C-alpha cells in the first residue's frame, strides 16, 4: 500500500547534473520528513540528504554538501534531489524513504557518473 517510486537517474559526465524524483503514496506525505539514501554493491546504505515535513529544514551528508539540494512538493507528494557537480564517486543506486518510520524500500534509481 505504501509505495515509493524513484526516477530520474541515468548516465552523466563528471561535472554534470541530474534531478531525481521520489513519488510517494499510501501515507500522509506532508506529515513526514523524507530522506535520500544511496548504495553501491557490497557497501552499506549511505544517508545523502534529509528534509523535514514542510521543507523548512534540510541536512546533507558531508560528501554531497554544497553540491546536492533536497526539496519537496507536498501538493504532488513528491521528493526531489537536485544533483550538481557530479563526481564518479556519486555513482550509486539512489533510494528515498520516510524519516519516521521507514517504510518498504522502492526500486531505487541508478546514477552513473563517468569520468
Secondary structure, 3 states (H helix, E strand, C coil): CCEEEEECCEEEECCCCEEEEEEEECCCHHHCCEEEEEECCCCCCEEEEEECCCCCCEEECCCCCCCEEEEEECCCCEEEEEECCCCHHHCEEEEEEECCCCCCCCCCEEEEEEC
